[in-house]
Amino acid sequence: MSLILDHVNYTYDTSTSMSHDALRDINLNIKDGEFIGLIGHTGSGKSTLVQTMNGLLKPTGGNIYYDGADINDSDYDRRALRGKVGLVFQYPEHQLFEETVFKDVCFGPKNLGLTEKEINLRSFDALEKVHLEHEYFYQSPFDLSGGQKRRVAIAGVLAMKPKVLILDEPTAGLDPKGRDEILGLISKIHEETNMTVILVSHSMEDVANYVDRIIVMNKGEVFMDGTPKEVFTHPDELEKIGLAVPEVTYIVRELKERGLNVDTTVTTLQEAKETILKALEGR
Amino acid sequence: MIRDITLGQYYPAKSVIHRMDPRVKIIGTFIYIVSLFIVNNLIGYLLAALFLVFAISLSKVPVKFMLKGMKSIAVLLLFATVFNIFLTPGEIIWSWWKLSISKEGLLTASQMAVRLAFLVIGSSIMTLTTTPNNLTDAIESVLKPLKVIKVPVHEIAMMMSIALRFIPILLEETDKIMKAQLARGADFESGNIFKRAKNMVPILVPLFISAFRRANDLSMAMEARCYRGGDGRTKMKPLKYQKADALAYLVLVAYLAGCILLRIFGQYVI
């Protein structure tokens, strides 16, 4: 089912001199199975927005509906909601605490009150999904490498089998190889399970290859909302708010200006290759 | 949720007290605390209250912030007051069953409650109007004479400033870890005290690990910049007294003198 945000506002430190609006009048409809990139500059309200989506932050105005129920109703079971809307925080490896990797992944499903067997099954499955080699399952999570730790932390949320998976900057601090691995994993998980995925990032490059809808945030407001192609046709507006379109988009635009008849709406390397080859053939 | 703790939190504003040399504020707070134990009659307390109101109005910090500090000592205050009222022997003015209230008890209890409250509010004026960095600079400067007897004053001040610097960071970290575990369905609110304590493990382990990691990083960074203690170290912004500070000292001395005089000659005034 879908997640609906209706006129959501959020103000930090209300009623003190330090108060400021983190979110202003956010209206979004997130449908089942969508793969969304949530993009914005540092401080644009991305992280605040995703924390309101699973009830960790209560909006200071507006309502959020999951499956048609208001998640901030006093009798709504927000703990159960967190099993359905899974949120992976920035640098999630900092939340690991158990003696072994496997035990740590079990923490989420255990909190959902499942049977021992189900907990183990889900945890095993989640660790498989993030491609962690079996030899690490019973090691201390603190002995793993940065990329491995991050995958374990993501598995910790996946093991709760959420319907919506939100990842806040899952590639922060990783090298290009680690970044591609994580993004590839997420994209594969989305294909296999048809889970709704929201990928928070400040890099267009990261998300352009994978998502089918981009929401651009600026100063707590939704600045743009559309498919990657729609969003990337406005590079000037994006640059004004400190974001950039993918490198390939710049390249094809440059080529067009120099007289090559290419399609300037391409966003991925593959598409760029095709349109450039086609244009060269047509000459 | 966890950010509501105000202990030692700076409230930015532009006021005479904010601009004052931090040494004046430390010594002033010390004088005020001493004065609270000097005064022993009504007029003395009125003078102390007046001085407090004067300082608060000069500081331009909302009174709400001052009173927040009171919350933390509310329980202590309540206990101390209740025990003093009922357990002080003396001229009994009211009794029921095994409980009795004496005149002396009422007097000590109210004196102590007022002293404690003034003490907390008075010192919170200092912490609310002084940045932690300024405060430790001032402590280092005020304690400097102790160097003669080999007290590592600089190191103590450095440790204090590091500790103060890390309070907000660790609070934020706790907030983040708590949210991350809540997102994994953790429950910190239900169950008995043992269960709750056990439920804190998923917060405490990551918190300790991150604190050690930060300490390690910081010591590396300090060493990389050739930090080697206080010997021969100069300051970028040395503390300098201004004219206003001299005036403040004058006011403080006058206030202290007033308190002492009121204690000695108080009985003739009333």
Contacts between the chains, C-beta under 8 A, distances in Angstrom:
chain1	res1	chain2	res2	distance
A	17	B	11	7.9
A	17	B	12	7.5
A	51	B	179	6.9
A	54	B	183	6.2
A	56	B	179	5.2
A	56	B	182	6.0
A	56	B	183	6.4
A	79	B	185	5.8
A	79	B	187	6.5
A	82	B	182	6.8
A	82	B	183	5.5
A	82	B	184	7.3
A	82	B	185	5.3
A	83	B	185	5.8
A	86	B	183	7.1
A	87	B	183	4.3
A	88	B	183	7.9
A	89	B	176	6.8
A	89	B	179	6.9
A	89	B	180	4.5
A	89	B	183	6.9
A	92	B	180	6.7
A	94	B	176	7.6
A	94	B	177	6.8
A	94	B	180	7.6
A	94	B	206	5.7
A	94	B	209	7.8
A	94	B	210	6.1
A	95	B	177	5.7
A	95	B	180	4.0
A	95	B	181	6.3
A	95	B	184	7.7
A	95	B	202	7.6
A	95	B	206	5.5
A	96	B	206	6.7
A	97	B	201	6.6
A	97	B	202	4.9
A	97	B	205	3.7
A	97	B	206	5.3
A	107	B	181	7.8
A	107	B	184	5.8
A	107	B	186	7.6
A	107	B	202	6.7
A	108	B	184	4.2
A	108	B	185	5.7
A	111	B	184	6.4
A	111	B	185	3.1
A	111	B	186	5.8
A	111	B	187	6.7
A	112	B	185	5.6
A	142	B	209	7.2
A	156	B	184	6.0
A	157	B	183	7.1
A	157	B	184	6.5
A	160	B	184	7.0
A	160	B	185	6.6
